[in-house]
Amino acid sequence: MLGTPNCDGDRLLSSSPANHPLIEVCVEGIDGLLAAQEVGADRVELCASLVEGGITPSFGTVRSALDLATVPFHVIVRPRGGDFLYSDAEFRSMLADVESLSELGVAGVVVGCLSADGSIDETRVTELVEAAGPLAVTCHRAFDMTRDPVEALEALIRCGVGRVLTSGQRDTAVEGAPLLAELVKQAGDRIIILGCGALAPETISGVRRATGLTELHFAALKDVPSGMDYRNPRVGMGGADLDREYRNTVTDRDLVAATIAAARS
């Protein structure tokens, strides 16, 4: 197992000032990244298909992000939606993605694998950390689906993971605040707890104070109408929501800015 956590080189598990938590915004695609960085995000998690909780974006998207980003961004490596129990073929594709992202020079990757019994798959997570090399490594919310969060955190530390994204195993950080506070204490300076879970202007400051979190993560999204003039009402690209082809989900600049301001108040 690895001994040194994979974290951002400029962070090295240090704490943010009490009034200046590090803010990570979860976005879908280039437009989301540009919106988040323009209004003050410290870091971005770059994804595709947030409707599925985020999957790996295209490498064209990643290359464009490298050209345009003014803040560090971490790329999710998740081959599909659904559970975090992957076939051998899926896992090989994850390793290949991590290796390619390392070669491209992104700041970090966001990964996670579980065993069928609800524990962290330490063998696979360690392989992903090793493939990442110098990149920061975050475990995503697969952690929130583990049966024992205390043991899962120790497992991630053994694997050399640098941070874990969690809502305290509840739908919202407000509900998960008691566990988030416990995880922050358990983690100490061994791993960063990156808190998330429906964080918004009216909740984020209270969650930060109640938990001691120094890094916070949210996706500030809104639906906007498509710019298409012609619309075919008889065809949908998936599911029964035929209007979905004519709604786009985008990062809301104003909501990002308001949430960041509230977090730092």
C-alpha positions in Angstrom: 0.0 0.0 0.0 1.1 3.6 -0.6 2.2 5.8 2.2 2.0 9.3 0.8 -1.5 10.7 0.0 -2.0 12.0 -3.6 -3.0 15.6 -3.0 -2.5 18.9 -4.8 1.1 20.0 -4.5 0.1 23.5 -3.4 -2.2 22.1 -0.6 -0.3 19.2 0.9 -3.2 18.6 3.4 -2.9 22.1 4.8 -6.0 23.7 6.2 -7.6 26.7 4.6 -8.0 29.9 6.7 -11.2 29.7 8.8 -12.9 32.3 6.7 -11.7 31.1 3.4 -12.5 27.4 2.8 -11.4 26.0 -0.5 -14.4 25.8 -2.9 -14.7 23.1 -5.6 -17.5 23.4 -8.1 -18.7 20.3 -10.0 -19.4 21.1 -13.6 -20.4 19.4 -16.8 -18.2 20.4 -19.7 -16.3 23.5 -20.8 -19.0 26.1 -20.4 -19.5 25.0 -16.8 -15.8 25.2 -16.1 -15.6 28.7 -17.5 -18.6 29.8 -15.5 -17.3 28.5 -12.2 -13.8 29.9 -12.6 -15.1 33.3 -13.6 -17.0 33.8 -10.4 -14.4 32.6 -7.9 -14.2 28.8 -7.7 -10.8 27.6 -6.4 -11.0 24.3 -8.2 -13.4 22.5 -10.5 -14.4 18.8 -10.9 -14.9 18.2 -14.6 -17.6 15.7 -15.5 -20.0 14.6 -18.2 -23.6 13.6 -17.7 -24.3 15.0 -14.2 -27.8 13.7 -14.5 -26.1 10.3 -13.8 -24.0 11.7 -11.0 -21.1 12.4 -13.4 -19.1 10.2 -15.8 -15.8 10.6 -17.5 -15.8 13.5 -20.0 -14.3 13.2 -23.5 -10.6 13.7 -23.9 -11.4 16.5 -26.4 -13.2 18.2 -23.5 -10.2 17.7 -21.2 -7.8 19.1 -23.8 -10.0 22.2 -24.2 -10.2 22.6 -20.5 -6.4 22.5 -20.2 -6.2 25.3 -22.8 -8.8 27.5 -21.1 -8.7 26.8 -17.3 -7.2 29.3 -15.0 -7.9 27.2 -11.9 -6.9 23.5 -11.2 -9.5 20.9 -12.3 -9.9 17.3 -11.4 -11.4 14.9 -13.9 -13.9 12.2 -12.8 -13.0 8.7 -14.0 -16.2 6.8 -13.9 -17.1 4.7 -17.0 -20.9 4.6 -16.4 -23.7 5.5 -14.0 -25.1 3.1 -11.5 -23.1 1.2 -8.9 -19.4 1.2 -8.2 -18.8 -2.5 -8.6 -17.0 -2.7 -11.9 -16.2 -5.6 -14.3 -12.7 -6.4 -15.2 -13.1 -4.7 -18.6 -14.6 -1.6 -17.0 -11.7 -1.4 -14.5 -9.1 -1.7 -17.3 -10.7 1.2 -19.1 -10.5 3.2 -15.8 -6.8 2.5 -15.5 -6.3 3.5 -19.1 -8.2 6.8 -18.5 -6.1 7.6 -15.4 -2.9 6.9 -17.2 -3.9 9.1 -20.2 -5.1 11.9 -17.9 -1.7 11.8 -16.1 0.1 12.1 -19.4 -2.1 15.1 -20.4 -1.1 16.8 -17.2 -4.4 17.5 -15.4 -4.3 18.5 -11.7 -6.1 15.4 -10.4 -8.5 12.5 -10.9 -11.6 11.5 -9.0 -12.1 7.7 -8.7 -13.7 5.0 -6.6 -14.3 1.3 -6.6 -16.3 -0.8 -4.1 -16.4 -4.5 -3.3 -19.8 -6.3 -3.4 -19.9 -6.3 0.4 -19.9 -2.5 0.6 -16.3 -2.0 1.5 -13.6 0.0 -0.4 -11.9 -2.2 -3.0 -8.4 -1.5 -1.8 -6.6 -3.5 -4.5 -8.3 -1.6 -7.3 -8.2 1.8 -5.6 -4.5 1.4 -4.9 -3.9 0.5 -8.6 -5.7 3.7 -9.6 -3.6 5.8 -7.2 -0.4 4.2 -8.6 -1.5 4.9 -12.2 -2.2 8.5 -11.3 1.4 9.1 -10.3 1.8 12.7 -9.1 -1.8 13.7 -9.7 -4.1 14.5 -6.8 -6.5 11.6 -6.2 -10.0 12.1 -4.7 -12.4 9.3 -3.9 -15.8 10.3 -5.0 -19.2 9.5 -3.4 -18.7 5.8 -3.7 -17.6 6.4 -0.2 -21.2 7.4 0.8 -22.3 3.9 -0.3 -20.0 2.0 2.0 -21.3 0.0 4.9 -18.8 1.3 7.5 -17.6 4.9 6.9 -15.0 4.8 9.6 -13.3 1.7 8.2 -13.8 3.0 4.6 -11.8 6.2 5.5 -9.0 4.2 6.9 -9.0 2.0 3.8 -8.7 5.1 1.6 -5.8 6.3 3.7 -4.1 3.0 3.3 -4.5 3.3 -0.5 -2.8 6.7 -0.6 -5.9 8.7 -1.6 -5.6 12.4 -0.8 -9.2 13.4 -0.2 -12.7 12.0 -0.1 -15.9 13.6 -1.3 -18.8 12.9 1.0 -22.1 14.2 2.2 -21.8 12.2 5.5 -23.7 9.3 3.9 -26.9 11.3 3.7 -28.7 13.0 0.8 -27.7 16.4 2.1 -24.7 17.8 4.1 -27.2 19.3 6.6 -28.4 15.8 7.4 -24.9 14.3 7.2 -23.3 17.0 9.3 -22.8 14.8 12.5 -20.9 12.2 10.5 -19.0 14.9 8.5 -17.7 16.3 11.8 -16.6 12.9 13.0 -14.8 12.2 9.7 -13.0 15.5 9.9 -11.7 14.5 13.3 -10.8 11.0 12.3 -9.0 12.3 9.2 -6.7 14.7 11.0 -3.9 15.6 8.6 -3.9 12.2 6.9 -6.6 12.9 4.3 -8.9 15.8 3.3 -12.6 15.6 3.8 -14.3 17.4 0.9 -17.9 18.1 2.1 -20.8 18.1 -0.3 -24.6 17.5 -0.4 -27.0 20.1 -1.7 -24.9 22.9 -0.4 -26.5 26.3 -1.2 -26.2 29.9 0.0 -28.6 29.3 2.9 -26.9 26.1 4.2 -23.2 26.2 3.3 -21.9 28.4 6.1 -23.8 26.5 8.8 -22.5 23.2 7.6 -18.9 24.6 7.5 -19.2 25.8 11.1 -20.8 22.6 12.4 -18.3 20.3 10.8 -14.9 22.0 10.6 -14.7 21.3 6.9 -11.9 23.3 5.1 -13.0 22.2 1.6 -16.5 22.3 0.2 -18.0 21.0 -3.1 -21.2 21.8 -4.9 -22.9 21.9 -8.3 -25.0 25.0 -8.9 -27.2 24.0 -11.8 -30.2 25.3 -13.6 -32.2 24.3 -16.7 -32.4 26.6 -19.6 -34.4 26.2 -22.8 -32.7 24.9 -25.9 -32.0 27.4 -28.7 -33.5 25.1 -31.3 -36.3 26.6 -33.3 -37.4 23.4 -34.9 -38.5 20.7 -32.5 -39.7 17.2 -33.2 -42.3 16.3 -30.4 -42.4 12.6 -31.5 -38.8 11.6 -30.7 -36.8 11.4 -27.5 -33.2 10.4 -27.2 -33.9 8.5 -24.0 -36.7 7.8 -21.5 -40.2 9.2 -21.6 -39.3 12.9 -21.1 -39.5 14.0 -24.7 -38.9 17.6 -23.8 -35.4 16.7 -22.4 -33.8 17.2 -25.8 -34.9 20.9 -25.6 -33.6 21.6 -22.1 -30.0 22.2 -21.2 -28.6 21.9 -17.7 -25.9 24.5 -17.1 -23.8 26.0 -14.3 -25.6 29.0 -12.8 -22.9 31.7 -12.4 -25.0 33.8 -10.0 -25.7 30.8 -7.7 -22.0 29.8 -7.7 -21.1 33.3 -6.7 -23.7 33.5 -4.0 -22.8 30.1 -2.5 -19.1 31.0 -2.4 -19.9 34.3 -0.7 -22.0 32.5 1.9 -19.3 29.9 2.5 -16.8 32.7 3.2 -19.0 34.9 5.3 
